[in-house]
Amino acid sequence: MAKGDNIQARLLDLSVSISELCDRLPKTGTGRHVSDQLMRSGTSPSSNYAEACAAESRKDFVHKLGIVFKELKETLNWLQVVSRRGLAPEKQIGPLLQETEEMCRIIAVSIRTLRNGKV
């Protein structure tokens, strides 16, 4: 399995886990708002990464990876809101926070490496 395939698989798994969490959030005003925002930001990195892999140039690839990074950072924010508001058990949120943070680091390093011309 190529590195890009592993990243795509992890992002897809993250999207599925985020969507499952969103389905379990309370059906209150806050719960629905957070669920909608988290669903949008948390499921987009996998599709944006797939699009990046089909980029037409290195510059386009880096740009699209930047979008993946921004969506992951937004997801991290919404997961922190879920945690701080107690909208879901920590045992569900903790692993998602950890994986999102790790994917942020991986994508950030990839962007930095590509911008520095090391690949």
Residue pairs with C-beta under 8 A, 6 or more apart in sequence:
1 9
4 53
7 49
7 103
7 106
7 107
8 46
8 49
8 50
8 53
10 99
10 103
11 45
11 46
11 49
11 68
11 103
12 46
13 99
14 42
14 45
14 46
14 96
14 99
14 100
14 103
15 42
15 43
15 45
15 46
17 95
17 96
17 99
18 38
18 39
18 42
18 43
18 75
18 96
19 39
19 42
19 43
21 38
21 82
21 88
21 92
21 93
21 96
22 35
22 38
22 39
22 42
24 88
24 92
25 31
25 32
25 34
25 35
25 38
25 82
25 87
25 88
26 87
30 85
30 87
31 87
34 78
34 81
34 82
34 85
34 87
37 74
37 78
38 75
38 78
38 79
38 82
41 71
41 74
41 75
41 78
42 71
42 75
42 78
42 79
42 100
44 71
45 68
45 71
45 72
45 75
45 103
48 64
48 67
48 68
48 71
49 64
49 65
49 68
51 64
52 60
52 61
52 64
52 65
52 67
52 68
53 61
55 61
55 63
55 64
58 114
61 114
62 111
62 114
62 115
65 107
65 110
65 111
65 114
66 111
68 107
69 104
69 107
69 108
69 111
72 100
72 103
72 104
72 107
73 104
75 100
76 97
76 100
76 101
76 104
79 93
79 96
79 97
79 100
80 97
81 87
82 88
82 93
83 90
83 93
83 97
113 119
